[in-house]
Amino acid sequence: MLDDNEVERVLVVTAHPDDVDFGAAGTIAGWTASGVEVTYCICTDGDAGGFDPLVDRAEIPGIRRAEQQAAAKAVGVTDVRFLGYRDGALEATQDLRRDISRVIRQVRPQRMLIQSPDRNWARIGASHPDHLASGAAAIAAIYPDARNPFAHPTLLADEGLAEWAVAETWLMAHPDSNHSVDVTDRFEAKLEALGAHESQTAHMDDLEQRLRGWGGLNAEAAGLPAGRLAERFFVVATA
């Protein structure tokens, strides 16, 4: 596994605004604090989300984009990109693979953080169909697409984007996590990030309690001391 001091740039790909904050905001806060540049690539605008029936549905994409930008700022991320696919209908198409490959070639990250394309039956809520599709498209973009100059040839021919190989990939909500990050000291940043997603979390009176509960279970599974909080990932070499 790469040492963090070997990583200058990280690219995160998720299906919806807030996905990265539930899964990895504490870890990302640690990366940015150490000087790593982090970019978010969000496949949809979360236009099927929200809980308030009085909000005009046409306003939801703009609301959720703004929420994700505010949440990103809470953990030190300023580069947030949206692909604009329809929430609830995401598929690992060639178009989505090309669009993620484009961002990979633009950002040229040493590490990527994506969603698991494998269903986690122990955490069914983490395996939304859009999450699985985002993960499947992202790993296909990592290998073989982005590193192959002859894949999606318009990226090179029309946009001048040369191939790029991502050295390491971290997966969120994978059924068999193999790496944990102690985020106890970054918990307040994670809580602030999720609080920024008001359309998704304002109705949760127990948000902090939920996050502490999940983080505590992750820490326990990782063998960390009582009272610590963790985020868990499956890490794989991809170059």
Backbone as JSON, one array per atom type, in Angstrom:
{
  "sequence": "MLDDNEVERVLVVTAHPDDVDFGAAGTIAGWTASGVEVTYCICTDGDAGGFDPLVDRAEIPGIRRAEQQAAAKAVGVTDVRFLGYRDGALEATQDLRRDISRVIRQVRPQRMLIQSPDRNWARIGASHPDHLASGAAAIAAIYPDARNPFAHPTLLADEGLAEWAVAETWLMAHPDSNHSVDVTDRFEAKLEALGAHESQTAHMDDLEQRLRGWGGLNAEAAGLPAGRLAERFFVVATA",
  "N": [[0.84, -1.19, 0.0], [0.48, 2.26, -0.75], [2.37, 4.76, 0.94], [1.07, 7.63, 2.6], [2.65, 9.85, 2.13], [3.59, 9.43, -0.37], [1.63, 10.14, -2.02], [0.23, 12.6, -3.96], [-2.07, 13.47, -5.23], [-5.51, 12.74, -5.06], [-8.36, 11.17, -6.4], [-11.79, 11.09, -6.04], [-14.61, 9.15, -6.73], [-18.04, 9.05, -6.81], [-21.54, 8.09, -6.65], [-23.61, 9.86, -5.76], [-24.17, 13.18, -4.34], [-23.17, 13.46, -1.0], [-22.48, 10.77, -0.59], [-19.69, 10.31, -0.38], [-19.17, 11.61, 1.99], [-20.55, 10.25, 4.01], [-19.12, 7.86, 3.84], [-16.32, 8.4, 3.92], [-15.41, 10.9, 4.86], [-13.91, 11.6, 7.13], [-11.43, 10.36, 6.7], [-10.65, 11.68, 4.36], [-10.44, 14.3, 5.3], [-8.15, 14.0, 6.84], [-6.27, 13.44, 4.82], [-6.24, 15.85, 3.29], [-5.38, 17.63, 5.23], [-2.77, 16.9, 5.45], [-1.71, 17.84, 3.15], [-2.42, 16.67, 0.73], [-3.91, 16.85, -2.48], [-7.27, 16.73, -3.18], [-9.83, 15.66, -5.31], [-13.27, 15.69, -6.08], [-15.49, 13.7, -7.95], [-18.66, 13.56, -8.93], [-21.22, 11.49, -9.92], [-24.01, 11.86, -10.34], [-26.53, 14.44, -9.76], [-27.97, 13.96, -7.53], [-30.72, 14.15, -7.83], [-32.98, 12.68, -7.24], [-33.18, 12.73, -4.57], [-33.69, 14.09, -1.21], [-36.12, 15.07, 1.29], [-38.23, 16.73, 1.8], [-41.41, 17.38, 0.82], [-42.39, 19.81, -0.01], [-40.5, 21.21, -1.36], [-39.66, 22.32, -4.54], [-39.15, 19.99, -7.05], [-37.54, 20.57, -9.21], [-35.63, 22.19, -8.18], [-33.92, 20.65, -6.72], [-31.46, 19.47, -7.84], [-29.67, 21.72, -7.96], [-29.64, 22.48, -5.27], [-28.48, 20.23, -4.07], [-25.99, 20.1, -5.29], [-24.84, 22.45, -4.29], [-24.83, 21.82, -1.58], [-23.01, 19.68, -1.56], [-20.67, 20.98, -2.31], [-20.3, 22.68, -0.14], [-19.98, 20.77, 1.88], [-17.66, 19.52, 1.02], [-15.82, 21.6, 1.35], [-15.7, 21.64, 4.12], [-14.0, 19.58, 4.71], [-11.67, 20.26, 3.51], [-11.61, 20.19, 0.7], [-11.71, 21.58, -2.5], [-12.11, 21.24, -5.2], [-14.66, 20.18, -6.96], [-16.5, 18.17, -9.04], [-19.19, 17.6, -11.28], [-20.96, 15.13, -13.05], [-23.54, 14.92, -14.01], [-25.39, 12.86, -14.53], [-28.53, 10.98, -14.4], [-30.1, 10.64, -11.32], [-30.77, 7.59, -9.73], [-30.91, 6.12, -12.01], [-28.47, 5.31, -12.84], [-26.01, 3.69, -14.78], [-23.35, 1.46, -15.66], [-22.21, 2.46, -18.18], [-20.59, 2.81, -21.44], [-20.38, 5.52, -21.93], [-20.37, 6.66, -19.34], [-18.05, 5.46, -18.32], [-16.18, 6.61, -20.07], [-16.46, 9.32, -19.34], [-15.6, 9.32, -16.66], [-13.02, 8.4, -17.08], [-12.01, 10.58, -18.44], [-11.83, 12.51, -16.37], [-10.0, 11.22, -14.71], [-7.7, 11.32, -16.35], [-7.38, 14.04, -16.49], [-6.94, 14.84, -13.79], [-4.96, 13.06, -12.89], [-4.39, 11.17, -10.7], [-2.6, 9.56, -8.0], [-3.87, 7.89, -6.27], [-7.15, 6.5, -6.0], [-10.47, 6.8, -4.74], [-13.32, 4.96, -4.51], [-16.7, 3.67, -4.93], [-17.85, 0.44, -3.87], [-18.26, -2.06, -6.34], [-19.37, -4.42, -5.68], [-22.01, -6.02, -4.1], [-22.85, -5.44, -0.72], [-24.1, -7.45, 1.48], [-24.43, -7.32, 4.19], [-24.69, -4.67, 4.7], [-26.96, -3.34, 3.34], [-27.98, -0.85, 2.68], [-25.79, 0.56, 1.86], [-25.37, -0.38, -0.62], [-26.77, 0.74, -2.78], [-28.26, 0.67, -6.03], [-27.21, 2.66, -7.76], [-24.77, 3.19, -6.51], [-23.41, 0.77, -6.9], [-23.25, 0.78, -9.69], [-21.75, 3.1, -10.13], [-19.35, 2.31, -8.9], [-18.65, 0.11, -10.54], [-18.3, 1.34, -13.04], [-16.26, 3.13, -12.41], [-14.07, 1.47, -11.65], [-13.67, 0.17, -14.04], [-12.91, 2.33, -15.57], [-10.53, 2.96, -14.31], [-9.05, 0.59, -14.73], [-9.5, -1.1, -17.65], [-9.45, 1.41, -18.95], [-8.51, 4.27, -18.59], [-5.75, 4.1, -18.64], [-5.14, 3.2, -21.12], [-4.19, 4.33, -24.19], [-5.66, 3.97, -26.45], [-8.25, 3.53, -25.76], [-11.47, 5.0, -25.62], [-10.88, 6.98, -27.74], [-11.31, 9.66, -28.48], [-10.7, 11.21, -26.3], [-7.94, 11.57, -26.26], [-7.42, 12.32, -28.94], [-9.12, 14.53, -29.47], [-9.14, 16.06, -27.14], [-6.65, 16.04, -26.07], [-5.83, 14.5, -23.9], [-3.71, 12.51, -22.31], [-2.92, 9.06, -21.56], [-3.3, 7.58, -18.27], [-2.2, 5.82, -15.42], [-3.58, 4.64, -12.48], [-2.22, 4.15, -9.38], [-3.2, 2.98, -7.01], [-6.23, 1.87, -5.49], [-8.95, 2.64, -3.4], [-11.77, 1.19, -1.94], [-15.04, 1.9, -0.86], [-17.43, 0.58, 1.47], [-17.07, -2.09, 0.85], [-17.55, -5.66, 0.87], [-15.48, -7.04, 2.13], [-13.5, -5.53, 3.85], [-10.13, -4.39, 4.15], [-8.52, -2.55, 5.31], [-8.18, 0.03, 7.7], [-8.9, 3.32, 8.89], [-8.15, 5.45, 11.48], [-10.29, 7.84, 12.53], [-10.93, 9.42, 14.62], [-9.97, 11.92, 15.53], [-10.8, 13.49, 13.47], [-13.45, 13.57, 13.46], [-15.27, 15.67, 13.98], [-15.04, 17.24, 11.7], [-16.1, 15.49, 9.81], [-18.72, 15.3, 10.77], [-19.54, 17.96, 10.4], [-19.39, 18.1, 7.61], [-21.4, 16.27, 6.82], [-23.57, 17.51, 7.99], [-23.84, 19.64, 6.31], [-25.27, 18.69, 4.22], [-28.13, 19.38, 4.15], [-30.63, 18.81, 3.0], [-30.69, 16.11, 3.09], [-30.04, 15.27, 5.66], [-31.16, 16.86, 7.66], [-33.45, 16.03, 8.92], [-32.63, 14.11, 10.63], [-32.45, 13.59, 13.83], [-30.7, 12.16, 15.29], [-28.2, 12.13, 14.08], [-25.44, 12.52, 14.79], [-25.18, 10.57, 16.76], [-25.67, 8.26, 15.27], [-23.47, 8.3, 13.5], [-21.33, 8.11, 15.27], [-21.89, 5.6, 16.29], [-21.62, 3.9, 14.01], [-18.93, 4.47, 13.38], [-17.69, 3.58, 15.7], [-18.22, 0.81, 15.65], [-16.77, 0.16, 13.36], [-14.19, 0.75, 14.27], [-13.94, -1.1, 16.33], [-14.03, -3.49, 14.85], [-11.64, -3.2, 13.56], [-9.86, -3.57, 15.55], [-9.13, -1.46, 17.17], [-8.6, 0.66, 20.09], [-11.11, 0.98, 22.67], [-13.54, 3.55, 22.33], [-12.45, 4.79, 20.13], [-12.87, 5.9, 16.7], [-13.54, 4.83, 13.38], [-13.01, 4.55, 9.8], [-13.58, 2.25, 7.17], [-12.05, 0.35, 4.52], [-11.54, -1.33, 1.34], [-8.5, -1.96, 0.01], [-6.62, -1.92, -2.94], [-3.96, -2.66, -5.19], [-3.62, -1.08, -8.29], [-1.99, -0.63, -10.42]],
  "CA": [[0.0, 0.0, 0.0], [1.23, 3.49, -0.79], [2.39, 5.67, 2.08], [0.4, 8.88, 2.25], [3.62, 10.82, 1.64], [3.81, 9.14, -1.78], [0.41, 10.53, -2.73], [0.04, 14.04, -4.14], [-3.42, 13.74, -5.72], [-6.52, 11.69, -4.91], [-9.64, 11.4, -7.07], [-12.92, 10.36, -5.46], [-15.76, 9.02, -7.63], [-19.23, 8.5, -6.15], [-22.79, 8.24, -7.39], [-24.46, 10.96, -5.3], [-23.73, 14.06, -3.26], [-23.18, 12.93, 0.38], [-21.93, 9.41, -0.48], [-18.31, 10.34, 0.11], [-19.12, 12.11, 3.36], [-20.91, 9.14, 4.88], [-18.15, 6.78, 3.8], [-14.88, 8.66, 4.0], [-15.08, 12.3, 5.11], [-12.85, 11.7, 8.12], [-10.19, 9.99, 6.03], [-10.3, 12.76, 3.43], [-9.97, 15.43, 6.11], [-6.76, 13.7, 7.18], [-5.43, 13.59, 3.63], [-6.06, 17.26, 2.92], [-4.59, 18.27, 6.27], [-1.36, 16.56, 5.21], [-1.28, 18.47, 1.91], [-2.86, 15.95, -0.46], [-4.97, 17.5, -3.25], [-8.37, 15.8, -3.38], [-10.88, 16.08, -6.24], [-14.48, 14.88, -6.09], [-16.24, 13.53, -9.19], [-19.97, 13.05, -8.52], [-21.84, 11.07, -11.17], [-25.35, 12.45, -10.47], [-26.78, 15.6, -8.91], [-28.83, 13.57, -6.42], [-32.02, 14.77, -8.1], [-34.06, 11.87, -6.68], [-33.06, 12.79, -3.12], [-34.47, 15.08, -0.47], [-37.23, 14.52, 2.07], [-39.27, 17.73, 1.99], [-42.29, 17.39, -0.36], [-42.73, 21.18, -0.38], [-39.44, 21.75, -2.2], [-39.83, 22.07, -5.96], [-38.18, 18.99, -7.47], [-36.61, 21.17, -10.16], [-34.58, 22.88, -7.43], [-33.1, 19.69, -5.98], [-30.08, 19.34, -8.31], [-28.88, 22.87, -7.53], [-29.49, 22.4, -3.82], [-27.56, 19.17, -3.68], [-24.65, 20.51, -5.71], [-24.34, 23.44, -3.33], [-24.55, 21.12, -0.33], [-21.77, 18.91, -1.69], [-19.54, 21.91, -2.32], [-20.1, 23.11, 1.25], [-19.46, 19.62, 2.62], [-16.27, 19.35, 0.59], [-15.04, 22.65, 1.99], [-15.53, 21.3, 5.53], [-12.89, 18.63, 4.85], [-10.5, 20.77, 2.8], [-11.67, 19.92, -0.74], [-12.28, 22.7, -3.25], [-12.35, 20.83, -6.58], [-15.81, 19.28, -7.0], [-16.99, 18.1, -10.42], [-20.43, 16.84, -11.41], [-21.14, 14.59, -14.4], [-24.89, 15.24, -14.43], [-26.25, 11.72, -14.88], [-29.8, 11.0, -13.68], [-30.15, 9.91, -10.07], [-31.68, 6.45, -9.74], [-30.86, 5.43, -13.3], [-27.06, 5.22, -13.23], [-25.53, 2.41, -15.29], [-21.92, 1.48, -16.0], [-22.17, 2.52, -19.64], [-19.36, 3.31, -22.04], [-20.34, 6.97, -21.76], [-19.94, 6.96, -17.97], [-16.64, 5.07, -18.24], [-15.41, 7.65, -20.76], [-16.48, 10.57, -18.58], [-14.72, 9.14, -15.51], [-11.66, 8.34, -17.62], [-11.6, 11.97, -18.73], [-11.43, 13.17, -15.12], [-8.75, 10.58, -14.29], [-6.6, 11.84, -17.15], [-7.2, 15.46, -16.13], [-6.43, 14.97, -12.42], [-3.77, 12.22, -12.81], [-4.2, 10.82, -9.28], [-1.91, 8.33, -7.62], [-4.83, 7.07, -5.52], [-8.56, 6.8, -6.18], [-11.43, 6.3, -3.76], [-14.55, 4.71, -5.25], [-17.67, 2.81, -4.25], [-17.69, -0.96, -4.23], [-19.21, -2.61, -7.31], [-19.86, -5.67, -5.12], [-23.06, -5.79, -3.09], [-22.55, -5.78, 0.66], [-25.38, -7.9, 2.03], [-24.49, -6.94, 5.6], [-25.01, -3.23, 4.74], [-27.69, -3.21, 2.08], [-28.16, 0.56, 2.36], [-24.58, 1.06, 1.19], [-25.29, -0.99, -1.95], [-27.74, 1.32, -3.71], [-27.87, 0.34, -7.4], [-26.34, 3.7, -8.32], [-23.44, 3.01, -5.94], [-22.8, -0.36, -7.59], [-22.94, 1.21, -11.05], [-20.63, 4.04, -10.04], [-18.15, 1.53, -8.64], [-18.31, -0.7, -11.71], [-17.79, 2.23, -14.08], [-15.0, 3.72, -11.96], [-12.97, 0.5, -11.72], [-13.4, -0.05, -15.47], [-12.16, 3.49, -16.04], [-9.17, 2.81, -13.77], [-8.48, -0.5, -15.52], [-8.32, -0.73, -18.44], [-9.69, 2.53, -19.86], [-7.74, 5.5, -18.49], [-4.34, 3.85, -18.92], [-5.02, 2.73, -22.5], [-4.34, 5.48, -25.07], [-6.56, 3.65, -27.56], [-9.61, 3.48, -25.24], [-12.11, 6.31, -25.73], [-9.83, 7.7, -28.47], [-11.56, 11.1, -28.58], [-10.07, 11.91, -25.17], [-6.6, 11.95, -26.69], [-7.41, 12.97, -30.25], [-9.84, 15.81, -29.47], [-8.95, 16.81, -25.91], [-5.23, 16.03, -25.7], [-5.67, 13.88, -22.58], [-2.89, 11.3, -22.41], [-3.27, 7.97, -20.65], [-2.8, 7.67, -16.89], [-2.43, 4.63, -14.61], [-3.8, 4.91, -11.06], [-1.42, 3.15, -8.67], [-3.89, 2.34, -5.88], [-7.65, 2.2, -5.39], [-9.64, 2.34, -2.15], [-13.2, 0.99, -2.14], [-15.92, 2.07, 0.29], [-18.55, -0.35, 1.67], [-16.77, -3.41, 0.28], [-17.88, -6.71, 1.85], [-14.29, -7.58, 2.82], [-12.55, -4.45, 4.08], [-8.82, -4.86, 4.59], [-7.74, -1.42, 5.83], [-8.96, 0.95, 8.53], [-8.31, 4.61, 9.22], [-8.65, 6.04, 12.72], [-10.75, 9.19, 12.2], [-11.45, 10.02, 15.85], [-9.58, 13.32, 15.6], [-11.4, 14.19, 12.33], [-14.89, 13.31, 13.5], [-16.04, 16.91, 13.91], [-15.07, 17.65, 10.3], [-17.05, 14.59, 9.16], [-20.06, 15.71, 11.19], [-19.83, 19.22, 9.72], [-19.63, 17.81, 6.2], [-22.72, 15.67, 6.66], [-24.56, 18.53, 8.34], [-24.01, 20.53, 5.15], [-26.27, 18.06, 3.34], [-29.36, 19.6, 4.92], [-31.78, 18.15, 2.38], [-30.6, 14.68, 3.36], [-29.76, 14.92, 7.06], [-31.77, 17.77, 8.64], [-34.5, 15.33, 9.65], [-32.01, 13.1, 11.5], [-32.13, 14.12, 15.15], [-29.66, 11.32, 15.88], [-27.12, 11.98, 13.11], [-24.15, 12.33, 15.46], [-25.21, 9.27, 17.43], [-25.51, 7.23, 14.23], [-22.1, 8.32, 12.99], [-20.46, 7.57, 16.31], [-22.15, 4.16, 16.37], [-20.97, 3.24, 12.87], [-17.49, 4.62, 13.53], [-17.25, 2.72, 16.79], [-18.22, -0.57, 15.17], [-15.61, 0.02, 12.45], [-12.98, 0.74, 15.09], [-13.91, -2.39, 17.03], [-13.66, -4.5, 13.86], [-10.24, -2.99, 13.22], [-9.03, -3.84, 16.71], [-8.69, -0.22, 17.8], [-9.05, 0.76, 21.48], [-12.47, 1.48, 22.93], [-13.68, 4.99, 22.24], [-11.95, 5.3, 18.86], [-13.79, 5.87, 15.57], [-12.78, 4.47, 12.19], [-13.62, 4.29, 8.5], [-12.95, 1.03, 6.65], [-11.94, 0.31, 3.06], [-10.79, -2.39, 0.71], [-7.44, -1.3, -0.75], [-6.04, -2.81, -3.93], [-3.03, -2.06, -6.16], [-4.25, -1.07, -9.61], [-1.0, -0.33, -11.45]],
  "C": [[0.88, 1.25, 0.0], [1.24, 4.18, 0.57], [1.73, 6.97, 1.66], [1.38, 9.92, 1.71], [4.04, 10.56, 0.2], [2.66, 9.64, -2.65], [0.29, 12.05, -2.77], [-1.41, 14.38, -4.49], [-4.3, 12.5, -5.54], [-7.77, 12.11, -5.68], [-10.69, 10.49, -6.45], [-14.05, 10.33, -6.48], [-16.9, 8.37, -6.86], [-20.46, 8.76, -7.01], [-23.52, 9.53, -7.06], [-23.7, 11.94, -4.4], [-24.05, 13.38, -1.92], [-22.59, 11.53, 0.52], [-20.53, 9.42, 0.12], [-18.24, 10.76, 1.57], [-19.55, 11.05, 4.36], [-19.78, 8.12, 4.96], [-16.73, 7.14, 4.16], [-14.49, 10.08, 4.37], [-13.95, 12.46, 6.12], [-11.49, 11.39, 7.52], [-9.72, 11.12, 5.11], [-9.81, 13.99, 4.18], [-8.52, 15.24, 6.53], [-5.83, 13.88, 6.0], [-5.19, 15.06, 3.31], [-5.24, 18.0, 3.95], [-3.1, 18.02, 6.08], [-0.86, 17.09, 3.86], [-1.66, 17.75, 0.64], [-3.99, 16.74, -1.15], [-6.04, 16.45, -3.56], [-9.41, 16.43, -4.3], [-12.06, 15.14, -6.11], [-15.08, 14.87, -7.49], [-17.55, 12.84, -8.82], [-20.78, 12.74, -9.78], [-23.21, 11.68, -11.4], [-25.44, 13.69, -9.59], [-27.67, 15.26, -7.72], [-30.24, 14.07, -6.58], [-33.2, 13.94, -7.63], [-34.05, 11.91, -5.16], [-33.91, 13.87, -2.5], [-35.67, 14.45, 0.2], [-38.38, 15.49, 2.25], [-40.15, 17.82, 0.75], [-42.66, 18.8, -0.83], [-41.66, 21.84, -1.25], [-39.68, 21.35, -3.64], [-38.75, 21.1, -6.43], [-37.16, 19.56, -8.46], [-35.45, 21.87, -9.46], [-33.58, 21.92, -6.78], [-31.67, 19.57, -6.53], [-29.19, 20.49, -7.87], [-28.63, 22.87, -6.04], [-28.42, 21.4, -3.45], [-26.13, 19.44, -4.16], [-24.04, 21.48, -4.7], [-24.01, 22.78, -2.0], [-23.24, 20.34, -0.42], [-20.55, 19.81, -1.7], [-19.24, 22.42, -0.91], [-19.5, 21.99, 2.09], [-17.99, 19.38, 2.28], [-15.36, 20.36, 1.29], [-14.75, 22.31, 3.45], [-14.37, 20.34, 5.75], [-11.7, 19.01, 3.96], [-10.46, 20.5, 1.31], [-12.35, 21.08, -1.45], [-12.62, 22.36, -4.69], [-13.44, 19.77, -6.61], [-16.41, 19.33, -8.39], [-18.21, 17.19, -10.48], [-20.6, 16.4, -12.86], [-22.57, 14.73, -14.9], [-25.75, 14.08, -14.89], [-27.49, 11.71, -13.97], [-29.74, 10.09, -12.45], [-31.17, 8.79, -10.16], [-31.64, 5.64, -11.01], [-29.42, 5.23, -13.77], [-26.72, 3.79, -13.68], [-24.08, 2.56, -15.71], [-21.75, 1.41, -17.52], [-20.79, 2.95, -20.14], [-19.25, 4.82, -21.87], [-19.85, 7.34, -20.36], [-18.47, 6.59, -17.79], [-15.75, 6.11, -18.91], [-15.33, 8.92, -19.92], [-15.61, 10.48, -17.32], [-13.26, 9.07, -15.97], [-11.13, 9.73, -17.94], [-11.08, 12.65, -17.46], [-10.14, 12.54, -14.59], [-7.57, 11.18, -15.04], [-6.34, 13.33, -16.88], [-6.49, 15.59, -14.78], [-5.11, 14.23, -12.24], [-3.44, 11.84, -11.36], [-3.33, 9.58, -9.1], [-2.86, 7.34, -6.92], [-6.24, 7.48, -5.91], [-9.38, 6.16, -5.06], [-12.77, 6.17, -4.48], [-15.51, 3.87, -4.41], [-17.5, 1.37, -4.72], [-18.71, -1.37, -5.29], [-19.82, -3.92, -6.83], [-20.87, -5.39, -4.02], [-22.61, -6.27, -1.72], [-23.86, -6.16, 1.34], [-25.53, -7.57, 3.51], [-24.85, -5.47, 5.78], [-25.73, -2.88, 3.47], [-27.88, -1.75, 1.68], [-26.96, 1.17, 1.66], [-24.48, 0.56, -0.24], [-26.46, -0.55, -2.83], [-27.31, 0.97, -5.13], [-26.98, 1.38, -8.06], [-24.91, 3.58, -7.78], [-22.7, 1.88, -6.67], [-22.39, 0.03, -9.01], [-21.76, 2.17, -11.08], [-19.32, 3.29, -9.82], [-17.69, 0.72, -9.84], [-17.71, 0.17, -12.81], [-16.43, 2.79, -13.7], [-13.85, 2.72, -12.07], [-12.66, 0.15, -13.16], [-12.63, 1.12, -16.07], [-10.71, 3.43, -15.55], [-8.41, 1.75, -14.55], [-9.58, -1.17, -16.32], [-8.36, 0.65, -19.1], [-8.69, 3.67, -19.79], [-6.27, 5.3, -18.86], [-4.09, 3.44, -20.37], [-5.23, 3.9, -23.46], [-5.33, 5.25, -26.21], [-8.0, 3.43, -27.09], [-10.2, 4.89, -25.26], [-11.18, 7.28, -26.49], [-10.07, 9.2, -28.61], [-10.91, 11.87, -27.44], [-8.67, 12.38, -25.52], [-6.64, 12.78, -27.97], [-8.02, 14.37, -30.2], [-9.54, 16.68, -28.26], [-7.51, 16.81, -25.41], [-4.95, 15.4, -24.36], [-4.96, 12.55, -22.72], [-3.3, 10.3, -21.34], [-2.66, 8.19, -19.26], [-3.17, 6.41, -16.14], [-2.52, 5.02, -13.14], [-3.12, 3.79, -10.26], [-2.23, 2.34, -7.67], [-5.33, 2.8, -5.82], [-8.2, 1.73, -4.04], [-11.13, 2.23, -2.45], [-13.95, 1.15, -0.83], [-16.99, 0.99, 0.28], [-18.33, -1.69, 0.99], [-17.09, -4.49, 1.31], [-16.69, -7.2, 2.66], [-13.24, -6.49, 2.99], [-11.23, -5.0, 4.61], [-7.94, -3.74, 5.14], [-8.67, -0.47, 6.59], [-8.18, 2.23, 8.78], [-8.96, 5.14, 10.49], [-9.0, 7.49, 12.44], [-11.28, 9.92, 13.43], [-11.18, 11.52, 15.89], [-10.16, 14.15, 14.45], [-12.92, 14.07, 12.35], [-15.7, 14.59, 13.36], [-16.12, 17.42, 12.48], [-16.06, 16.79, 9.51], [-18.48, 15.0, 9.49], [-20.47, 17.01, 10.52], [-20.15, 18.98, 8.25], [-21.02, 17.23, 5.99], [-23.83, 16.64, 7.05], [-24.82, 19.49, 7.2], [-25.04, 19.98, 4.17], [-27.64, 18.16, 4.01], [-30.56, 18.88, 4.32], [-31.83, 16.66, 2.69], [-30.54, 14.35, 4.84], [-30.49, 15.78, 8.09], [-32.83, 17.08, 9.48], [-33.95, 14.31, 10.64], [-31.62, 13.73, 12.83], [-30.96, 13.37, 15.79], [-28.46, 11.15, 14.97], [-25.78, 11.71, 13.8], [-24.09, 10.97, 16.14], [-25.01, 8.14, 16.41], [-24.07, 7.14, 13.76], [-21.13, 7.75, 14.02], [-20.64, 6.05, 16.44], [-21.46, 3.4, 15.25], [-19.45, 3.29, 13.0], [-16.93, 3.73, 14.62], [-17.22, 1.26, 16.39], [-17.05, -0.82, 14.22], [-14.31, -0.08, 13.24], [-12.83, -0.6, 15.82], [-13.47, -3.5, 16.08], [-12.19, -4.41, 13.48], [-9.3, -3.27, 14.38], [-8.49, -2.6, 17.39], [-9.22, -0.14, 19.23], [-10.47, 1.3, 21.59], [-12.48, 3.0, 22.9], [-13.16, 5.59, 20.96], [-13.02, 5.13, 17.78], [-12.99, 5.61, 14.3], [-13.67, 4.43, 10.95], [-12.85, 3.14, 7.88], [-13.07, 0.98, 5.13], [-11.35, -1.03, 2.63], [-9.79, -1.72, -0.22], [-6.79, -2.3, -1.68], [-5.07, -2.03, -4.83], [-3.65, -2.16, -7.53], [-3.28, -0.65, -10.71], [0.16, -1.32, -11.33]]
}
